[in-house]
Amino acid sequence: MVLILIRFNGKPGKRKELIQTLIAVVEDVRKENGCLQAEFFQTAGNDENLLLVEEWANRKYFEAHLRSDIFAVLSGAGSLMIEPPTIVVHSVDHSEKLKI
């Protein structure tokens, strides 16, 4: 599995547009082959910082996503951000659910 964390630092006053873009992107990402999950979150204490989390079955599916029109839309949202998004890729060999 591949876990992707994408951090966005939105421009002041562009939060609504950035969130609308992410809502559309996340809905489409979820439909892509190999996508296990896609969600986005707001950082506590800063309305302009958002986090997109994607889980992919393997690196091959994620790399196909990077070449997709969906990812191009995400990349094209640069006018809504102070700086380009930070993308961190984690390769996971094993995961398990904990029972609490």
Long-range contacts (C-beta under 8 A, 24 or more apart in sequence): 1-36, 1-55, 1-56, 1-57, 1-58, 1-91, 1-92, 1-95, 2-55, 2-56, 2-57, 2-58, 2-59, 2-61, 2-62, 2-89, 2-90, 2-91, 2-92, 3-53, 3-54, 3-55, 3-56, 3-89, 3-90, 3-92, 4-52, 4-53, 4-54, 4-55, 4-56, 4-62, 4-87, 4-88, 4-89, 4-90, 5-51, 5-52, 5-53, 5-87, 5-88, 5-90, 6-51, 6-52, 6-53, 6-54, 6-74, 6-85, 6-86, 6-87, 6-88, 7-49, 7-50, 7-51, 7-85, 7-86, 7-88, 8-49, 8-50, 8-51, 8-52, 8-81, 8-85, 9-48, 9-49, 9-81, 9-82, 9-83, 9-85, 10-48, 10-49, 10-50, 10-80, 10-81, 10-82, 11-48, 11-80, 11-81, 11-82, 12-48, 14-48, 14-79, 14-80, 14-81, 15-47, 15-48, 17-80, 18-50, 18-77, 18-80, 18-81, 19-50, 21-73, 21-74, 21-77, 21-80, 22-50, 22-52, 24-73, 25-52, 25-70, 25-73, 25-74, 26-52, 28-70, 29-54, 29-65, 29-70, 32-61, 32-64, 32-65, 32-68, 32-70, 33-61, 33-64, 34-58, 34-60, 34-61, 34-62, 34-64, 34-65, 35-61, 35-65, 48-82, 52-85, 59-91, 62-89
